[in-house]
Amino acid sequence: MSTTFTVDFFCSLDGYGMARGWPGYWGKEGPEVIEDRVRTFAQDQVLVFGATTFRQFSKFVTMFDEPYYDSLNKLPKIVFSHTLDPQSPGWQNSTVIDEDAVTAIERLKRTTDVPMRSHGSISLNRALLASGLVDRIEVLMFPAISGRAGEAALFQDGAEFDLELIESTVLDGRTHKLVYVPHPHDEIPENVGPKLRSSTSSSS
């Protein structure tokens, strides 16, 4: 028995997951992006959160009216936290796990066949990526450059990967959905990259 773990990440072109002074989705959600979110969260899966993202989303689902928020409420959720009350975590269908996330996810991947998905949760997903526990990276890249306002860059200062592209879609004519299989970057293969010119000599 085993399952897959997907990291789900929104970002601007320069790789930031959010930006000060910009609205959600960078103000560029569009109907196809929303339809994609509805399809994504209609699937049978377990949602995995770090404590900060969990607290944010538990508030979002009561403040905003997104068409996939009912699915977020209904799906089983895991949150890694040392501070949340296991008896009353603050969001329905949620389980608090007070242990190392890498150890717990490695065990859960071996003992369940229900796919797991994590959205946001930068520190958590950076650690899971570095530990080789992430099977898919799904990126929604919005047409914006966050620049100096950018925050929450998932891949910055993290582990190195070569990415195998398995899906590429343009939503609303402007937002790219890219799905990758990550492979840890090791040594550089031979005969790749720019080729040196052949040395030539001539005599006069």
N, C-alpha and C positions, 0 to 999 in steps of 0.2 A: 504494500500500500504506500502510495506517495502522491504528492500533489505539486502544483506550481505556485510560485510567488511572483506577482506582478507589481512593479512600482509604477505608479500613475502620476505623471508630473506635468503641470501647466508651466509654461515659461514664455518669456519674451525672446526675441531673436538673440539677445546677448546672454541668455541662460539664467535669468533671474525668475524665481517663482512668485514674486510679488514686487510691488513698487509703491513707495510712499507717494500719496497724492493721486494715484491712479485708481479707478474703480475695479471691481471684480471682472475677470476676463479681459482686463485692460480696456473695458468698454466695447469689446468687439466680439461678443458671444455669437450672435447669429443663430437662426433656426436649426441649421445643420449641426452646429456644435451642441446645442441643447438636445437634439435628437440622438446624437452620439452618446451623450451622458445618460439619457434615458435607457438606451440599449445596453450600455455598459453595466449599469446598476440593476438592470432587470435580471441579470444572470445569477445563478446560484453560486454564492461565494461567501467568504468570511472577510470582513474589512478589518484591517490592522492599523492602529494609530499609535503615535507617541502621545504623551499626555497633553502637550500644548495644542496640537492639531485637534485632538479629541474634544478639548474644552471649546475650541473655536467652532467646530462643526455642530456640537450639541446646542450652541446658541444660534448658529445660522439657520438650522432647520426650524426654529421657532420664530425667527425674525423675518425670513424671506420665503418666497413662494415659488421655488423652482420645481418643475414637474417631476424631477427624479428624487426629491427629498423624502417622499413617502417610502421609496425603496430603501433609502439610507436608514430610515427609522426601523424598517422591518428586518433588514439583514442582520445576521449575527455579527457582533463587533468584539474585537479584542483591543484592549488598551494597556500599554506598558506604563506602569506608574507606581511610585512608592508612596504617593500622597493621596490619591483618590480612594474614597471609601468603597471597598469591594461590595458592600451590601447596598450601596446607593451611589453608583458612579455618576448619575446625572443624565443618562441617555438610555432609552429602552434597549433591551436585547444586547446589553454590553457586559463583558467579563473583564475584570481587572486582573492583570498578571503582574505580580511583584517579584520578578526575577529578571535575570539578564536576557535581553531580547534575542541575541544571537543564539544562545543556548536553547531558548524556548522555541524559536522558529525552526531551528534545525530538527528538534524533536517532533514538532507538529507536522513538518513536511513529510516525515517518515511514517506518521501514525494516522493521517487522515487523507481522504481522497477529494476533499472539497477545496477548490482553488482559493487562494488568499490574494488580497489586493490591498495595497497601501497607497493613499493619496496624501501628498504633503509630507509631514513628519520627516523633516530634513535630517536631523541627527540620527534617527532610527534607521532610515533607509540608506544613509551613507555607510553606517556600520554593517548593514545586511549586504550591501553591494561589496564591501571590502572583504566580507567573509564568504563570498561566492554563493550566497543563498537566493539571489534574485535570478529568476528564469526569463523574465520579460521586462523591458522598459518601454512604457507607452508614454510618448511625449505629445502634448498638444502645444504647438509653438505658434503663439499669436503674433500678428504683424505689428510689433512695437519694439522699440529699443528703450529699455528702462534706464540705462545710463547711470548717473550718480544717484538716482532714486531707487535703484534696484536693491533687493534683499533676497535672502533665502535661495542662494545658488547651490543646488543640490550637488553638482559635480565638481565644483571648485575645491581644490586642495584634497580631493578624494583619491581613490584608487584609479588605476589606469585600465582601460578596456578597449579591445577591438569590438566593434559592433556589427552584427549581421542584420541587415535590414530585411524584415519579412513582410512589412506592410507599409504602404505610403498612400495617404489620402489627403485631398485638399477639401476642406469644409468651408462652405459659404464663399468659395472662390478666393480665400485669403489665409485661412488658418490651416497649418499642416499638422496632420496626425501621423506620427512616425512610430512604428513598433519595431523594437530591436531585441535580439538575443545577445546578451553581453558575454564576451569571452575575455578572461583576464589577459592583459597585455604582458607578454613575456619578452623574449628576445626578438630582435628584428630579423625576419627571414632574409636569406641571401637573395641577391639580384632584384631588390625592390628599390624604388626611389630613382632620382635622376642618375643617369649613367655618366661616368667620367669620359671625357674625350680620349680617344686613342692617341697615345703619344707618337709623334712622327718626327723624324729627323731628316734633314736634307743637307746635302753638301754641295758646295758650288765649286 
